[in-house]
Amino acid sequence: MNKFVEQFAAQLSSADSKTLDDLRDFVDWRIQAQGRAFIPDALDDVAIRSYLLHSKLSGASRLILQRTVASLKRFYDWVLTNHLIAKSPFDTFDFSRPLLSREQIKRREEARFANPADREIAHLRALNRLSEHLNRCVDVRTLLAKVVETLVEAMGLKTAWAFLWTEAGACTATSANDPRHDFAVAACCGLPPGLEQDNRRYLSQPPDCHCQRLLRNEQLVRAVNIVECTRLQNAFRHAGATEGLLFHATLPLIVQKRPVGLINIATQQWEFLSPADLQFLSAAGSQVAVALERARLHDLAETQRTRQEKELEMARVVQKSLLPTQPPNILGFTVAADWRPAREVAGDFYDFFSLPDGRWGMVLADVSGKGAPAALYMAMARSLIRSEAGHYGNPSAVLTEVNRRLLVESCNEMFVTVFYAIVDPVLRSLTYANAGHDPPFLRRASGGVERLAYGGLIMGPFEALALSDETLNLESGDTLVAYTDGLTDSVNHQDEAWGQTRLADAINSAPAAAQDILTHILKDLAAFAGPVPQPDDITLLILTTE
């Protein structure tokens, strides 16, 4: 026997056996209905109402129902007197309201449906429509608006509204109407003027109404016929125009055993909905809960995607700011460059910087991978090259020292290929070192296109690079074309790579000016690739001798 029932029974006399029997029947029904131990609570009015309706539909006479009410009131008065609850549900709610007879309920059901089969068909059709709506909707407010419209239509009613408990994380995009209250009015249908006025004040203002308290305390697990609605009462008391609505059934929305919200369907009589109606609402609630979780995950994914897009756009702006804003003015030379990331941020980069004695450093590099990791590695490599270029006079020494620092300061899972050259306007020469980068092409003014010599190993994973310096003496009209492999690896719709040969042909047929050469190469590439998306970052650097 339940300990509360035992303690209550201990102070009863033998003449109170019916009172004890009534209490035991209620407790047994309560345990079976809720699947947990019985503990009396100030919010038990819903359970009491539901039990009375269950008893009536099971054949209990009006006299037995009245006796049951008296027995339960006596028990809850005893619980209150012994300070086991702060308030008795009998102090707040009137359980002596005359109950409809089974004949009255039957006549009311028949007024809605000719026979029970029609009701079941109507419910199934409504569930089917609801399923179609839920499968199409990912926005929570649109989803719940369709739900309340479908439910009131299926129940032959007019008014309903939905709350979402924002603290439960039902939807990241929904906020409470009143910032002091964490239940948001997410959807409504057919509200009377008294509820619509003042921005639906009587629905949204704190404190919790009765059904919200029940939800917080996890005492709503299925659709129930709720007693007097405190929000409807307040609206009637202050605004008046509630069209006679004083009660509502409540459908809790439970996602993975977590209460996240509820839907209220208003009526003029507290026991309007039959057990079949409540079963229909519970079935609908299961569908809605799944859709809400899907919508929550969609909202979360959209929020994360938007944040990532903003972060990547910021990273792109920062990365682009690291690139030269315009080509340098090198006496006797003309420079043109183009940088095209495959994503928001890139691993490719190029750079120019002045050196002592009027010389200029020129860098073209390609970091392994794409996206944010490659961009961060690119920024570090660029900074190290600039730093070491001020300490060493020849390219191979600069790249060797940069490689040493990369081994110490970064992970060895990434690497970078670098072509670093020093342009000397006085000697009209170009001295370079190549760390694993695709060798640039050199077009001589005298005719012909050749590739420069291959260099050493890539930078990052290896200690010894075996780099050497090579020097080119440039004549007027000579052109250097440096590029990253995203250019030659670009493919057409037949998955055929553009390749080194086509690049050499494009260089050979290009005009003389640096910018015109760059434009010619990119135009030739675009004609080859067509609409096929760019698979990798593309960077192109042109140096012509005047």
Disulfide bonds with the S-S distance in Angstrom:
none
